[in-house]
């Protein structure tokens, strides 16, 4: 199965923390090991960044089509995940959209989902994150379709399978119109999660496509799932705490050394990652195991 990552570097000062780089690397390497080819969809700055970090060969190929986004006119502060949707519009189905902070540890038989959609889990919409239609404002007379079902649960799209080209086209074309005409007035959450996560479930219902879930919120909170790691909820803690951040990076280093020793040797010679790998060697932990759920 083809997967893709999206990395948007629209500013000259764009960068990633070490822990983000290590998780992104593990995500790409594990996908290739367990599920197939993976592409990095980025822009020219992003391509140079991963090249300078010494990890560009983690992906089967690299596309810089996100350079085209410079002329689209979207408010990328409000639509911070818009690049994912643009990247998706350039893919052929079937394919899997994978966030940089998401690692799938196991093989999945995606053929069971056919031309439908599969996402991590569904999300309830009776809260402030998913407000009603009266919340949204637009320019140039743009209006939301009357046919939208505002009761259908949204989708978490940190990891999403798209089985047919028509669902990709319908999903992304409306999203582009929405982002072009939205009057967000500096709002940085509700507009983005609507067009990325709620619209997907609305679109699927309009098209009569089924949405499968890999897990449930209950299983996630109870720690019952064993096949993926998503660090989204832990990023702020990782950024705030140097001790926690360095310990996490060393855990990632242990896993890379165990599962991908060639990459461990390569990263020991990079300026940004050497500290985590050399410490593990000095401690005699090169072959120490780390269970997948030990990563936050």
C-alpha positions, 0 to 999 in steps of 0.5 A: 500500500502506498503511504505519504507524509506531508511536510510544509516548510513555508517560512525560512525559519521552519524547523522540527524538534529532534523528537519530531524528526526521530518519530517522523523517521520511525514512521517512514521506516516502519511503514516501508518495513510493514506496509509498502512504499512511502512518499514525502510530499513537501516543498523545496525548503522541506526537501533541503531540510531533510536532506541536510538532516541526512534522512531523505532516503527514508522515503521511496521518493520525495515530491516538492509539489507543495511549492505550488501552494504559495499561490493558492491564497489560503490563510495557512495560519488558520488552515495549518493542515491544508498542506495535507489536503493539497498533498492528498489531491496529488495522490492516486487511490488507494493510498494512506495519509499519515501524519508525521507524528504517527507510527504504525507498527504492524501490517494492515490488510487494506484490501478489506476496505475496498473503495471506502475510507478508514480512519483511526477513530470517530469523534463526537461533534457535540462540543466546541471543537465542532460547532454548528453551521452558524459558526462559519463565515465566508467571503464572496457569497460562498455557502455551505451545502444544505445537504450536509449532515451535521449529526454525523461523527467526525473522523480523526485523520492522523492516519487515513485510508482512501480507497477511491479516486472520486472520494479524494477528488470530492473531499479535496475540491470542496476543502479547497473552496472552503479554505479559499472563501473562509473568513476565519477572523484569526480562528485557528481550530474550528475551521481547520478541523471542520474541513479536514475531519468533519467534512470527510465524514459528511462527504462520505455520507453524501457519496454513500461510502462507508467509513471504517475505524481502526480503534475507538476513543475508549480503547485509546484511553484504556491503552488497549490498542497495540499497533500504533503510536501517536504523540500529538497529545504529548508534544507540548510536554516534550517541548517544555521538559528537556529531561523528558524530551531527551529521555524520549529521544533516547527511547526512539534511538534504542528502537531505531538501533534495534529495528534498523541498525544501519540507520542507527549507525548513520544517525550516530554521524549526524550533528543533530542525532548523535547525542542520543545514539552515542549515549545508548552505546556508552550505556551498553544499551545498543541491543536493549528492547523497547516495546512499542507502547513505551513510546508516548 
